[in-house]
Amino acid sequence: MELNKNLLSMLVCPLSKEKLIYDQENNELIAKKSGLAYPVKDGIPIMLPDEARKIKE
């Protein structure tokens, strides 16, 4: 299920408050400054830092 583009434009990282980048291939929202990738499950972003995957710069 694809993420709603209007929803994406309103979401920010709860830690850094930066805009998120949607990675369609991995179905994640990327926060570069925070170094986190938030999962999207059934079209719903899981915006909990404890649920996010740490990414490498």
C-alpha positions as CSV (number, residue, x, y, z in Angstrom):
1,M,0.0,0.0,0.0
2,E,1.5,3.4,-1.0
3,L,1.8,6.3,1.4
4,N,-0.6,9.2,0.9
5,K,1.3,12.1,-0.6
6,N,-0.7,14.7,1.4
7,L,0.1,12.9,4.6
8,L,3.8,12.8,3.8
9,S,3.9,16.6,3.3
10,M,2.6,17.1,6.9
11,L,4.9,14.6,8.7
12,V,8.2,15.5,10.3
13,C,10.7,13.5,12.4
14,P,9.6,13.6,16.0
15,L,13.2,14.1,17.1
16,S,14.7,16.5,14.6
17,K,11.5,18.1,13.2
18,E,12.9,17.6,9.7
19,K,10.8,16.7,6.7
20,L,10.8,13.1,5.8
21,I,11.8,11.4,2.6
22,Y,9.7,8.4,1.5
23,D,11.8,5.4,0.4
24,Q,9.3,3.5,-1.7
25,E,11.6,0.5,-2.2
26,N,11.9,-0.2,1.6
27,N,8.5,1.3,2.5
28,E,10.1,3.7,5.1
29,L,10.3,7.4,5.9
30,I,13.9,8.6,6.1
31,A,15.1,11.3,8.5
32,K,18.6,12.0,7.5
33,K,19.5,14.4,10.4
34,S,18.3,11.9,12.9
35,G,19.7,8.9,11.1
36,L,16.4,7.0,11.4
37,A,14.1,5.2,9.0
38,Y,10.5,5.0,10.2
39,P,8.5,2.0,8.9
40,V,5.2,2.3,7.1
41,K,2.8,-0.6,7.8
42,D,-0.4,-1.0,5.8
43,G,0.0,2.7,4.7
44,I,0.4,3.9,8.2
45,P,3.7,5.6,9.3
46,I,5.0,4.3,12.6
47,M,6.5,7.5,14.0
48,L,8.0,6.1,17.2
49,P,11.8,6.5,17.5
50,D,11.9,3.2,19.3
51,E,10.4,1.5,16.3
52,A,12.7,3.2,13.8
53,R,15.7,1.5,12.2
54,K,19.0,3.3,12.5
55,I,20.6,4.1,9.2
56,K,24.1,4.8,8.2
57,E,25.1,8.2,6.8
